[in-house]
Amino acid sequence: MSWSSGFGSSGFGSSGFGSSRSAILGGLLLLGCEQPTPPPAEATLIRALPVQVSQFDRTAALTGEIQARHESNLGFRVSGKVVERLVEVGQTVTSGQLLARLDNQDQTNAVRSAESDVAAAQAAVEQSRTQEERQRSLLANGFTTRVQYDNAQKRFQQAQAELNSAEAQLGSARDTLSYTELRADRDGVITAKAAEPGQVVAVGQPVLRLADPNEREAVFQVPGASIRLEGREGLPPVEVRLVNDAKTVTEGTIREVSPGVDPVTRTYTVKVSLPNAPDAFLLGSSVVGRAKLPARPVVNLPSSALFQTGNGEPAVWVVARPADTVSLRPVSVLQYDTGTVTVSSGLSDGDLVVVGGVQKLRPDQKVTIKQGSGA
């Protein structure tokens, strides 16, 4: 008894030992919950350049061709075999002049048949008119019935309607016969031919091209960048010169810009009106057109600086100082060149733009600018 109580009084009893063990375990648990602090993330290494605004000032010069403002393809309104073409390319014609002729045998026969139908209908009208007049006289004297007179009157009206129909058919046949002759619809010059005698042509197929030489214009194929530069309004006057004679010059105004781009050349058709075109500006002549494009502030950047947003819009990454974080800024691209882009809006003088490593950036990301990148 005494030995047991002495052991308990020494502090190694069950309650004392449990308290120490709990303290040790608690300390171990607290030690395990303390995670090591991760090292700060390294900033992304980029290349950046400060932008400098410059003036985009140039004169656009393009080669074009003199064309007639009013030009049309002429074709027959019926199909058939061409038996005669009376004009050649370059020949001057007058309104109503006969230009070509089709084989008209079928159309001539149709006219003769229609004329016969008209003659037969006229005879029927005369006969029914006589009967109607006779029945009217008999009815007035009481020698016929009202029914017989009404029948005679209806036969006369029917014959008259058939005559009208036959005359309409005759007119249509004559019109069709006239369609076998191709005539000029206005004064002009033949600029192209597309059919020869002996050739069978379809309805509306171009046979000749007729142009009015009195009103000429210069036609150019302009790259899309120049169209975007000026838009559709406020386009400058154009100086037009002959390629083979630089001294022959006139000034014109842009009257039409095609709304769509050519799928092959990726250019827009621009037509320049020439109200005072010299006589030397013949149809088909090659000319050079020069237009002074107004200056505008732009920023030239390497193509590597351009980034596309999720909507496909162009943008660039701009570095904010002194935090050295990046943000995405939308821009408007004036034109694309080999290795460079010309930005017309969205940037200011002195902005620090990322030109290398744009694909690995995200908004508000910390960056380190590579030495020697120009920043």
C-alpha positions as CSV (number, residue, x, y, z in Angstrom):
1,M,0.0,0.0,0.0
2,S,2.7,2.4,1.0
3,W,4.7,1.7,-2.1
4,S,1.8,2.2,-4.5
5,S,0.8,5.5,-2.9
6,G,4.3,6.7,-3.0
7,F,4.5,6.0,-6.8
8,G,1.3,8.0,-7.3
9,S,2.6,11.0,-5.4
10,S,5.6,11.2,-7.5
11,G,3.6,12.7,-10.4
12,F,3.6,9.6,-12.7
13,G,0.0,8.8,-12.0
14,S,-2.5,8.2,-14.8
15,S,-3.9,11.7,-14.9
16,G,-0.5,13.4,-15.0
17,F,0.8,11.1,-17.8
18,G,-2.3,11.8,-19.9
19,S,-1.9,15.5,-19.7
20,S,1.7,15.4,-20.8
21,R,0.8,13.1,-23.7
22,S,-2.0,15.5,-24.9
23,A,0.4,18.4,-24.8
24,I,3.0,16.6,-26.9
25,L,0.4,15.5,-29.5
26,G,-1.0,19.0,-29.7
27,G,2.4,20.4,-30.3
28,L,3.0,17.8,-33.1
29,L,-0.3,18.7,-34.7
30,L,0.4,22.4,-34.6
31,L,3.8,21.7,-36.1
32,G,2.2,19.7,-39.0
33,C,-0.3,22.4,-39.9
34,E,2.4,25.0,-40.5
35,Q,2.9,24.8,-44.3
36,P,6.1,26.4,-45.9
37,T,5.4,29.7,-47.6
38,P,5.8,29.2,-51.4
39,P,8.4,31.4,-53.1
40,P,6.9,34.4,-55.1
41,A,6.1,33.5,-58.8
42,E,8.7,34.8,-61.2
43,A,7.5,37.5,-63.6
44,T,7.1,36.6,-67.2
45,L,9.9,37.7,-69.4
46,I,8.8,39.8,-72.4
47,R,10.1,42.2,-75.0
48,A,8.5,45.6,-75.2
49,L,8.9,48.8,-77.1
50,P,7.7,52.4,-76.5
51,V,5.5,53.5,-79.4
52,Q,6.0,56.7,-81.3
53,V,3.1,58.3,-83.2
54,S,4.0,59.4,-86.8
55,Q,2.1,60.9,-89.7
56,F,0.9,58.6,-92.4
57,D,1.2,60.7,-95.5
58,R,1.6,59.3,-99.0
59,T,0.4,59.6,-102.6
60,A,-1.3,56.5,-104.0
61,A,-0.5,55.8,-107.7
62,L,-2.3,53.0,-109.6
63,T,-2.6,51.9,-113.2
64,G,-6.1,51.7,-114.7
65,E,-8.0,51.8,-117.9
66,I,-10.2,54.2,-119.8
67,Q,-13.7,52.9,-120.2
68,A,-17.1,54.2,-121.3
69,R,-19.4,55.1,-118.4
70,H,-22.4,53.7,-120.4
71,E,-21.6,50.4,-122.0
72,S,-23.9,47.5,-122.7
73,N,-23.9,44.0,-124.2
74,L,-26.3,43.5,-127.1
75,G,-28.0,40.2,-127.8
76,F,-31.0,38.8,-129.7
77,R,-34.3,38.4,-127.9
78,V,-34.8,35.1,-129.7
79,S,-32.5,32.2,-130.3
80,G,-31.3,31.2,-133.7
81,K,-28.4,31.0,-136.2
82,V,-26.5,34.2,-137.0
83,V,-26.5,34.6,-140.7
84,E,-25.0,38.1,-140.9
85,R,-23.0,40.5,-138.8
86,L,-22.8,44.0,-140.3
87,V,-20.3,45.8,-138.0
88,E,-16.8,45.3,-136.7
89,V,-15.0,46.3,-133.5
90,G,-14.2,50.0,-133.5
91,Q,-17.0,50.9,-135.9
92,T,-19.2,53.9,-135.0
93,V,-22.9,53.2,-135.2
94,T,-26.1,55.3,-134.8
95,S,-29.3,54.6,-132.9
96,G,-31.5,52.1,-134.8
97,Q,-28.7,50.9,-137.1
98,L,-28.9,47.2,-138.1
99,L,-25.9,45.3,-136.6
100,A,-26.6,41.6,-137.1
101,R,-29.3,39.3,-138.3
102,L,-30.6,35.8,-137.5
103,D,-32.1,33.2,-139.8
104,N,-35.7,34.2,-139.7
105,Q,-37.4,31.5,-141.8
106,D,-39.4,30.1,-138.8
107,Q,-40.5,33.6,-137.7
108,T,-41.5,34.5,-141.2
109,N,-43.7,31.4,-141.5
110,A,-45.3,32.3,-138.2
111,V,-46.2,35.7,-139.5
112,R,-47.7,34.2,-142.6
113,S,-49.8,31.8,-140.6
114,A,-51.0,34.6,-138.3
115,E,-51.9,36.7,-141.3
116,S,-54.0,33.8,-142.6
117,D,-55.8,33.5,-139.3
118,V,-56.6,37.2,-139.4
119,A,-58.0,36.9,-142.9
120,A,-60.2,34.0,-141.8
121,A,-61.4,35.8,-138.8
122,Q,-62.2,38.9,-140.8
123,A,-64.3,36.8,-143.2
124,A,-66.1,35.2,-140.2
125,V,-66.9,38.7,-138.8
126,E,-68.3,39.9,-142.1
127,Q,-70.5,36.8,-142.4
128,S,-71.8,37.0,-138.8
129,R,-72.4,40.8,-139.2
130,T,-74.6,40.2,-142.2
131,Q,-76.6,37.5,-140.4
132,E,-77.0,39.7,-137.4
133,E,-78.2,42.6,-139.5
134,R,-80.7,40.3,-141.4
135,Q,-82.1,38.9,-138.1
136,R,-82.5,42.4,-136.7
137,S,-84.5,43.4,-139.8
138,L,-86.7,40.3,-139.6
139,L,-87.3,40.8,-135.9
140,A,-88.4,44.3,-136.5
141,N,-91.0,43.1,-139.1
142,G,-92.1,40.2,-137.0
143,F,-90.7,37.5,-139.2
144,T,-88.3,35.9,-136.8
145,T,-88.0,35.2,-133.1
146,R,-86.0,37.0,-130.4
147,V,-84.1,33.8,-129.7
148,Q,-82.8,33.6,-133.3
149,Y,-81.8,37.2,-133.3
150,D,-79.9,36.7,-130.0
151,N,-78.1,33.7,-131.4
152,A,-77.0,35.7,-134.5
153,Q,-75.8,38.6,-132.3
154,K,-73.7,36.2,-130.1
155,R,-72.1,34.6,-133.2
156,F,-71.2,38.1,-134.4
157,Q,-69.6,39.0,-131.0
158,Q,-67.7,35.7,-131.0
159,A,-66.4,36.3,-134.5
160,Q,-65.3,39.8,-133.5
161,A,-63.4,38.4,-130.4
162,E,-61.7,35.8,-132.6
163,L,-60.6,38.5,-134.9
164,N,-59.1,40.5,-132.1
165,S,-57.2,37.4,-130.9
166,A,-55.9,36.7,-134.4
167,E,-54.7,40.3,-134.8
168,A,-52.9,40.1,-131.4
169,Q,-51.2,36.9,-132.5
170,L,-50.2,38.5,-135.8
171,G,-48.7,41.4,-133.8
172,S,-46.7,39.1,-131.6
173,A,-45.5,37.1,-134.6
174,R,-44.3,40.3,-136.3
175,D,-42.5,41.4,-133.1
176,T,-40.8,38.0,-132.9
177,L,-39.7,38.5,-136.5
178,S,-38.3,41.9,-135.8
179,Y,-36.3,40.3,-132.9
180,T,-34.2,38.4,-135.5
181,E,-32.6,41.8,-136.3
182,L,-30.1,43.3,-133.8
183,R,-30.2,47.1,-133.8
184,A,-28.2,49.7,-131.9
185,D,-30.2,51.2,-129.1
186,R,-28.1,54.4,-129.1
187,D,-25.2,56.1,-130.8
188,G,-21.9,54.6,-129.9
189,V,-18.8,52.5,-130.8
190,I,-18.6,48.7,-131.0
191,T,-16.0,47.7,-128.5
192,A,-16.3,43.9,-128.7
193,K,-17.9,41.1,-130.6
194,A,-18.9,37.6,-129.3
195,A,-20.5,35.9,-132.2
196,E,-19.7,35.1,-135.8
197,P,-22.0,34.2,-138.8
198,G,-23.0,30.6,-138.7
199,Q,-23.0,30.5,-134.9
200,V,-26.2,29.5,-133.0
201,V,-26.9,31.9,-130.1
202,A,-29.3,31.6,-127.2
203,V,-31.8,34.3,-126.0
204,G,-29.9,37.2,-124.5
205,Q,-26.5,35.8,-125.3
206,P,-24.0,38.7,-125.8
207,V,-23.2,39.2,-129.5
208,L,-21.8,42.8,-129.5
209,R,-20.8,45.4,-127.0
210,L,-21.8,49.0,-127.5
211,A,-20.2,51.9,-125.7
212,D,-20.9,55.6,-125.5
213,P,-17.6,57.3,-126.1
214,N,-18.9,60.8,-125.1
215,E,-18.7,60.1,-121.4
216,R,-15.5,58.3,-120.3
217,E,-14.0,57.3,-116.9
218,A,-10.9,55.7,-115.5
219,V,-11.3,52.4,-113.8
220,F,-8.8,51.2,-111.1
221,Q,-8.4,48.2,-108.9
222,V,-7.5,49.6,-105.5
223,P,-6.2,47.6,-102.5
224,G,-8.4,47.3,-99.6
225,A,-6.0,49.3,-97.3
226,S,-6.5,52.5,-99.4
227,I,-10.3,52.1,-99.3
228,R,-10.3,51.7,-95.5
229,L,-8.1,54.8,-95.2
230,E,-10.6,57.1,-96.8
231,G,-13.9,55.4,-96.5
232,R,-16.7,56.2,-99.0
233,E,-16.8,60.0,-98.4
234,G,-14.4,62.8,-98.8
235,L,-12.2,61.0,-101.3
236,P,-9.6,63.3,-102.8
237,P,-9.4,64.4,-106.5
238,V,-7.5,62.1,-108.8
239,E,-4.9,63.2,-111.4
240,V,-5.0,60.9,-114.4
241,R,-2.2,60.6,-117.0
242,L,-1.7,58.5,-120.1
243,V,0.9,55.8,-119.6
244,N,2.4,56.4,-123.1
245,D,2.2,60.2,-122.9
246,A,2.7,61.7,-119.4
247,K,2.0,65.2,-120.7
248,T,-1.6,64.3,-121.5
249,V,-3.3,64.7,-118.1
250,T,-6.7,65.6,-116.6
251,E,-8.3,65.6,-113.2
252,G,-11.2,63.5,-112.2
253,T,-13.4,62.7,-109.2
254,I,-14.2,59.4,-107.7
255,R,-17.8,58.6,-108.4
256,E,-18.1,55.0,-107.4
257,V,-16.4,52.5,-105.1
258,S,-17.5,48.9,-105.4
259,P,-19.2,47.6,-102.2
260,G,-17.5,44.2,-102.4
261,V,-14.0,43.0,-102.8
262,D,-12.8,40.9,-105.8
263,P,-12.4,37.3,-104.5
264,V,-9.3,36.8,-106.6
265,T,-7.4,40.0,-106.5
266,R,-8.7,41.2,-103.1
267,T,-9.1,44.7,-104.5
268,Y,-12.0,47.1,-104.9
269,T,-13.1,48.6,-108.3
270,V,-12.9,52.4,-108.2
271,K,-14.4,54.5,-111.0
272,V,-13.1,58.0,-111.6
273,S,-15.3,60.4,-113.6
274,L,-13.4,62.4,-116.3
275,P,-15.7,65.3,-117.3
276,N,-12.9,67.0,-119.3
277,A,-11.2,64.0,-120.7
278,P,-8.8,64.9,-123.7
279,D,-9.4,63.3,-127.0
280,A,-6.3,61.2,-126.6
281,F,-8.0,59.3,-123.8
282,L,-9.3,56.6,-126.1
283,L,-11.4,53.7,-124.8
284,G,-9.0,51.0,-123.6
285,S,-6.1,53.4,-123.0
286,S,-3.8,52.6,-120.0
287,V,-3.6,55.5,-117.5
288,V,-2.0,56.2,-114.2
289,G,-4.1,57.8,-111.4
290,R,-2.5,59.6,-108.5
291,A,-4.4,60.7,-105.4
292,K,-3.0,62.7,-102.5
293,L,-4.2,61.0,-99.4
294,P,-4.5,63.2,-96.3
295,A,-2.1,62.6,-93.5
296,R,-3.2,61.0,-90.2
297,P,-1.5,59.9,-87.0
298,V,-0.5,56.3,-86.9
299,V,1.7,53.9,-85.0
300,N,3.9,51.3,-86.7
301,L,4.4,48.0,-84.8
302,P,6.0,44.7,-85.5
303,S,3.4,42.0,-86.5
304,S,4.4,40.0,-83.4
305,A,2.8,42.7,-81.2
306,L,-0.7,42.0,-82.6
307,F,-3.0,39.9,-80.5
308,Q,-6.5,38.7,-81.4
309,T,-9.3,38.8,-78.8
310,G,-11.9,36.0,-78.4
311,N,-14.1,38.0,-80.8
312,G,-11.4,38.1,-83.4
313,E,-10.7,41.8,-82.9
314,P,-7.1,43.1,-83.0
315,A,-5.5,44.2,-79.7
316,V,-2.1,44.7,-78.1
317,W,-0.7,44.2,-74.6
318,V,0.4,47.4,-72.9
319,V,2.7,47.5,-69.9
320,A,1.8,49.8,-67.0
321,R,4.7,51.4,-65.1
322,P,5.9,51.2,-62.4
323,A,3.8,48.2,-61.5
324,D,5.0,46.3,-64.6
325,T,1.7,44.6,-65.2
326,V,0.0,44.2,-68.6
327,S,-3.4,44.9,-69.9
328,L,-5.1,44.2,-73.2
329,R,-6.0,47.2,-75.3
330,P,-8.1,47.1,-78.5
331,V,-6.7,48.8,-81.6
332,S,-7.7,49.6,-85.1
333,V,-5.4,48.4,-87.8
334,L,-5.0,50.6,-90.9
335,Q,-3.0,48.2,-93.0
336,Y,-1.0,45.0,-92.8
337,D,2.5,44.9,-94.4
338,T,5.2,42.3,-94.4
339,G,6.4,42.0,-90.8
340,T,4.6,45.2,-89.6
341,V,1.2,46.6,-88.9
342,T,0.0,50.2,-89.0
343,V,-2.3,51.1,-86.1
344,S,-4.6,54.1,-86.6
345,S,-6.2,54.3,-83.1
346,G,-6.0,52.8,-79.6
347,L,-2.4,53.9,-78.7
348,S,-0.8,57.1,-77.5
349,D,2.7,58.4,-77.8
350,G,5.0,56.7,-75.2
351,D,2.8,53.6,-74.5
352,L,4.9,50.6,-73.8
353,V,3.7,47.7,-76.0
354,V,4.7,44.1,-75.7
355,V,6.3,42.9,-79.0
356,G,7.5,39.5,-77.8
357,G,5.7,36.8,-75.8
358,V,2.1,38.1,-76.3
359,Q,0.6,34.6,-76.4
360,K,1.6,33.7,-72.8
361,L,0.1,36.8,-71.1
362,R,-3.0,37.4,-69.1
363,P,-4.6,40.6,-67.8
364,D,-2.8,42.2,-64.7
365,Q,0.1,39.7,-65.0
366,K,3.5,40.7,-63.7
367,V,6.2,41.0,-66.4
368,T,9.9,41.5,-66.6
369,I,11.1,43.4,-69.7
370,K,14.0,41.9,-71.4
371,Q,17.1,44.1,-71.5
372,G,17.8,45.6,-74.8
373,S,14.2,45.4,-76.0
374,G,14.0,49.2,-76.2
375,A,11.9,49.8,-73.1
